[in-house]
Amino acid sequence: MESYFFWTFMLAVLAVLSAGGVVFVRAYLTGTSPSALLFRPKGERRLEVVDHASIDGKRRLVLIRRDDVEHLLLTGGPVDVVIETGINIAAARPQIVTPVETPPPVRRAPIFSQGNESAPLIATRER
């Protein structure tokens, strides 16, 4: 029984050493470092979930983006359905509207002044 554990352990060590050897040989042949082969940056993601909303307990709407084109899917029912495809990102984003600058409010003289008789009775607009 002890020899079974020994040979299983030796087989695992041999597998790890051979995998490490493959990484180092590949790095040597390509001219890069072994860590660059193991920890290289991933490519640009082509698919992402933009938004999702639950309709009821089973169904949900999912908006996905693939290569700068969005698709609206209904999932969770008996059949998954593509509701809308080919949504352009630029057309789907809301346009930012700048508010029109409103003039400041007009200060009017009080109709019934309480003790201040020298207040002007003319409406003035400050700019």
Order of alpha helices (4+ residues) and beta strands (2+ residues): alpha-alpha-beta-beta-beta-beta-alpha
